[in-house]
């Protein structure tokens, strides 16, 4: 393969893999995977697969099991989700219900898509957010699968108030 063909192949791959996402209540963002998207809206300086954020945050950010607006909920990896997942809390609705913004959750031709104000329900027996169910748009209800999480990472200086760009226009 010539260097020109290689350059074209790389450029095509990059263009094909990026998805420009626009939402009514969110400025356009390049959202390929959940981790880069979460980093871009949270201010957390963490890198790598989503599930690695928990250990990477140790000693750098406060962590806990109580949701706060602006915090990152980190999902553990599993066979069907080898990179784990990360979502940013936009609202605490009740002791067991939060809303999040996240990317790349629903597939079926929608890979890389950003979803805003998505419900996540705490299924853990001790109300510690270690087991959750996530709203699944195709069925318009919480999904049946329960996901294990590490907990929440709190960005430094988090006000507990959602930035204006996160709030829905109602």
VOTOR-376901 format. One line per 8 residues: number of its first residue (from 1); for each residue z, y, x of C-alpha. Coordinates in nm, 4 decimals, always signed. Each point is the difference from the previous one (the first is absolute). Layout:
REM residues N
NUM> Z/Y/X | ...
END
This chain:
REM residues 170
1> +0.0000/+0.0000/+0.0000 | -0.0984/+0.3382/+0.1419 | +0.2549/+0.2774/+0.0325 | -0.1858/+0.1962/-0.2695 | +0.0203/-0.2939/-0.2442 | +0.3647/-0.0525/+0.0901 | +0.0730/+0.3679/-0.0707 | -0.1798/-0.0240/-0.3369
9> +0.1916/-0.3172/-0.0874 | +0.3338/+0.1612/+0.0868 | -0.0847/+0.3190/-0.1908 | -0.1106/-0.1984/-0.3061 | +0.3216/-0.2062/+0.0140 | +0.2164/+0.3107/+0.0167 | -0.1828/+0.1703/-0.2861 | +0.0045/-0.3159/-0.2122
17> +0.3719/-0.0530/+0.0546 | +0.1144/+0.3504/-0.0919 | +0.0541/+0.0931/-0.3606 | +0.0335/+0.3623/-0.1034 | +0.2523/+0.0058/-0.2813 | +0.0551/+0.2914/-0.2330 | +0.2632/+0.0159/-0.2711 | +0.0722/+0.2776/-0.2512
25> +0.3494/+0.0539/+0.1393 | -0.0654/-0.0773/+0.3648 | -0.2162/+0.1732/+0.2574 | -0.2824/-0.2185/+0.1322 | +0.1125/-0.2407/+0.2705 | -0.1585/-0.2682/+0.2118 | +0.1869/-0.3111/-0.1049 | -0.1000/-0.3258/+0.1604
33> +0.3376/-0.1716/+0.0076 | +0.3452/+0.0800/-0.1343 | +0.1642/+0.0851/+0.3344 | -0.2313/+0.2843/+0.1112 | +0.0104/+0.1421/-0.3532 | +0.3806/-0.0184/-0.0169 | +0.0283/+0.1618/+0.3427 | -0.2310/+0.2843/-0.1087
41> +0.2070/+0.0933/-0.3068 | +0.3514/-0.0753/+0.1253 | +0.0147/+0.1558/+0.3441 | +0.1401/-0.3242/+0.1426 | -0.1299/-0.0520/+0.3529 | -0.0257/-0.3780/-0.0214 | -0.3015/-0.2116/+0.0914 | -0.1134/-0.3596/-0.0260
49> -0.0008/-0.2465/-0.2868 | +0.2119/+0.1107/-0.2951 | +0.2605/-0.2753/+0.0395 | +0.0705/+0.1137/+0.3601 | +0.1076/+0.3455/-0.1173 | +0.3512/-0.1219/-0.0826 | +0.0818/-0.1085/+0.3562 | -0.1927/+0.2941/+0.1490
57> +0.2106/+0.2444/-0.2011 | +0.3266/-0.1392/+0.1400 | +0.1696/+0.2767/+0.2006 | -0.2710/+0.2527/-0.0925 | +0.0485/+0.0418/-0.3752 | +0.2788/-0.0670/-0.2450 | -0.0533/-0.3176/-0.2036 | +0.1671/-0.1309/-0.3114
65> -0.0295/-0.1702/-0.3380 | +0.0084/+0.3061/-0.2264 | -0.3278/+0.1634/-0.0968 | -0.0422/+0.3692/+0.0824 | -0.3019/+0.2119/-0.0759 | -0.2213/-0.0010/+0.3074 | +0.1427/-0.3234/+0.1405 | -0.2166/-0.2971/+0.0936
73> +0.0630/-0.3345/-0.1696 | -0.0952/-0.2708/+0.2519 | -0.1170/-0.3388/-0.1281 | +0.0409/-0.3136/+0.2066 | -0.3120/-0.1867/+0.1062 | -0.0966/-0.3234/-0.1699 | -0.2893/-0.2405/+0.0033 | -0.2103/+0.1979/-0.2465
81> +0.1099/+0.3344/+0.1467 | +0.0124/-0.0538/+0.3791 | +0.0340/+0.3707/+0.0840 | +0.2756/+0.0575/-0.2535 | -0.0237/+0.3204/-0.2019 | +0.1507/+0.3465/-0.0069 | +0.0251/+0.2456/-0.2894 | +0.1433/+0.3528/-0.0202
89> +0.2550/+0.0806/-0.2725 | -0.1044/+0.2893/-0.2258 | +0.2656/-0.0340/-0.2723 | +0.3244/-0.1806/-0.0725 | -0.0225/-0.0728/-0.3721 | +0.3163/-0.2107/-0.0329 | +0.2278/-0.2198/+0.2103 | -0.2647/-0.2739/-0.0094
97> -0.3290/+0.1864/-0.0446 | -0.1847/+0.2241/+0.2432 | -0.3502/+0.1395/+0.0229 | -0.2034/-0.0075/+0.3187 | -0.3284/+0.1070/+0.1513 | -0.1723/-0.2694/+0.2019 | -0.3382/-0.1214/+0.1173 | -0.1838/-0.3294/+0.0106
105> +0.2153/-0.1894/-0.2513 | -0.2503/-0.0995/-0.2676 | -0.3116/-0.1685/+0.1308 | -0.2733/-0.1469/-0.2218 | -0.2621/+0.2408/+0.1350 | +0.2492/+0.2850/+0.0381 | +0.1173/-0.0578/+0.3577 | +0.1348/+0.3104/+0.1713
113> +0.0650/+0.1822/-0.3251 | +0.2963/+0.2338/-0.0365 | +0.2226/-0.0404/-0.3060 | +0.2489/+0.2682/-0.0997 | +0.3263/-0.0165/-0.1953 | -0.0044/-0.3798/-0.0112 | +0.3095/-0.1662/-0.1475 | +0.2074/-0.2342/+0.2157
121> +0.2899/-0.1880/-0.1580 | +0.3040/-0.1317/+0.1893 | +0.0437/-0.3705/-0.0782 | +0.2751/-0.0665/+0.2558 | +0.3250/-0.1497/-0.1316 | +0.2111/+0.2593/+0.1862 | -0.2147/+0.3049/-0.0828 | -0.0804/+0.0408/+0.3705
129> -0.3803/+0.0218/-0.0329 | -0.0483/-0.3144/+0.2114 | -0.2216/-0.1554/-0.2712 | -0.2466/+0.2034/-0.2058 | -0.2836/-0.0281/-0.2466 | -0.2899/+0.2465/+0.0164 | -0.2101/+0.1477/-0.2812 | -0.3324/-0.1808/-0.0071
137> -0.2678/+0.2192/-0.1561 | -0.2450/-0.2778/-0.0986 | +0.2588/-0.1459/-0.2415 | +0.1660/+0.3349/-0.0835 | +0.3457/-0.1398/+0.0669 | +0.2294/-0.0944/+0.2831 | -0.1417/-0.2877/+0.1990 | +0.1646/-0.3406/-0.0346
145> +0.0474/-0.0456/+0.3749 | +0.3290/+0.1106/+0.1580 | -0.0407/+0.1474/+0.3489 | +0.2671/+0.0057/+0.2708 | +0.0668/+0.3356/+0.1665 | +0.2033/+0.1204/+0.2973 | +0.1085/+0.3244/-0.1657 | -0.0715/+0.3710/+0.0297
153> -0.0715/+0.2133/+0.3055 | +0.1048/+0.3631/-0.0431 | -0.2070/+0.2695/+0.1728 | +0.2051/+0.2528/+0.1978 | +0.0771/+0.3068/-0.2078 | -0.1110/-0.1569/-0.3285 | +0.0944/+0.2393/-0.2782 | +0.0107/-0.2616/-0.2732
161> -0.2529/+0.2133/-0.1910 | -0.3592/-0.1147/-0.0331 | -0.2580/+0.2304/+0.1600 | -0.2110/+0.1872/-0.2573 | -0.3097/-0.2004/+0.0959 | +0.1730/-0.3190/-0.1219 | +0.0884/+0.1206/-0.3471 | -0.2290/-0.0774/-0.2896
169> -0.1352/+0.2844/-0.2044 | +0.1457/-0.0387/-0.3489
END
